[in-house]
Amino acid sequence: MTTVQASPAERDTAPATPPTQRSSKVPHALILPAVIILLIGMGYPLIWQIVTSTQKFGLSSQFSGVAPFVGIDNYVTLFTDPVIWAVVGRSLLFCIVTAAITVIWGGLFALLMKAAGKVGRLILQICLLLAWSMPVVAAMTVWIWLFDYRRGVVNYLLNMLPGVEMDRYNWLDTPGTFFLVASIIVVWMSVPFVAFSLYAGLTQVSDEVMEAAQLDGSNGWQRVRFIILPMIRPVLMIVLLLQLIWDLRVFAQIQMLQDAGSGAGEFDLLGTYIYKLGTGGGDFGMASAVSIFVLAITIAISWYYVRSLLKEDEN
């Protein structure tokens, strides 16, 4: 059977076959179920919070179903109450300090994993995973025992130092030491996530680039500052953003420390304050207003990162 081949002229004049294009509606149809689930799962609670924040919603309203509409009265109380602003300032300071310390320590652990050998890296990763996988209640039970003023290990070890008197010292009795302990616990629980995330970013840094920079005479700090940090900046930004949001909304650690120490208002952060307003005080309308305010703070914190993403998409 003979094959007829087209001449070069015929091949040049033959119309090009258009490439097969997948319908642009298919990707949208695939993500539509997930979007609907997110809208239902997150939209309904948000709408309920907004509606409740405009009502005088107390314990009686849960049984009667009647909640008087008060408009923006809850928000006026929120913005004029010095107690709430003290909690807001305390929470912002706490989340900024703990997030910064967490990212720094997580970055150091990530660099250590990058520089360590196979065995050392494996041991370090196992230790971090064990700390990360421990349930919050179990971890808090151990930490509260460590700082217990009657039989705590921390006081026992510090009391052995010359000139240090820590016998029956109550770390949870004053706000300063209370939040110092809380910061240590929150950082300890968050460092593994940051370390693994930044280590994943460090694996994308080429060894050839680092060796070339070392041959050019750059020291370790210069390589970190001018090569590593710019290359892992996207990962670093999202990790820092997540830590700020998580540490702003921290609840379980503060609540359990308050149960072991003092539950006074000066030991509150936004999470425990909202809990006391709603579940403890029965003022769900005011608790909802403060929750919406926390959401606004979260959006404000996230806006810089979102704006950076939008600029990158435009470019």
Number of C-alpha atoms within 10 A of each C-alpha: 3 4 5 6 8 10 8 9 8 10 11 10 8 10 8 8 6 6 6 6 6 8 8 8 8 10 10 11 10 10 10 12 11 11 12 12 11 12 13 12 11 11 13 12 12 17 11 11 19 16 15 22 27 21 24 20 24 19 16 11 15 12 8 8 10 13 17 13 15 14 13 13 16 21 19 11 13 18 13 11 11 11 12 20 13 15 20 21 12 18 20 17 13 20 22 17 15 24 28 15 16 27 23 16 19 24 21 17 23 27 17 16 21 15 11 13 10 10 9 13 17 13 12 16 18 12 12 20 14 11 16 17 11 12 10 13 12 9 16 19 13 11 20 19 15 15 20 21 20 13 13 18 15 17 22 19 11 14 16 12 10 7 8 11 13 17 15 15 16 17 21 25 17 13 15 12 13 19 20 14 18 20 22 14 18 19 21 17 19 22 26 24 18 26 26 19 18 23 22 15 19 20 12 11 15 10 10 9 13 17 12 11 17 14 10 9 10 15 11 11 10 13 17 15 11 12 15 20 16 11 16 18 13 14 18 18 14 15 19 18 18 15 24 22 20 16 22 25 20 18 18 14 18 24 20 16 21 18 10 15 18 17 17 10 14 14 23 25 26 23 21 23 21 24 18 17 17 19 13 12 14 18 20 26 27 26 25 26 26 25 21 17 16 19 15 12 16 17 13 12 15 16 13 13 15 14 11 12 13 11 10 9 8 7 6
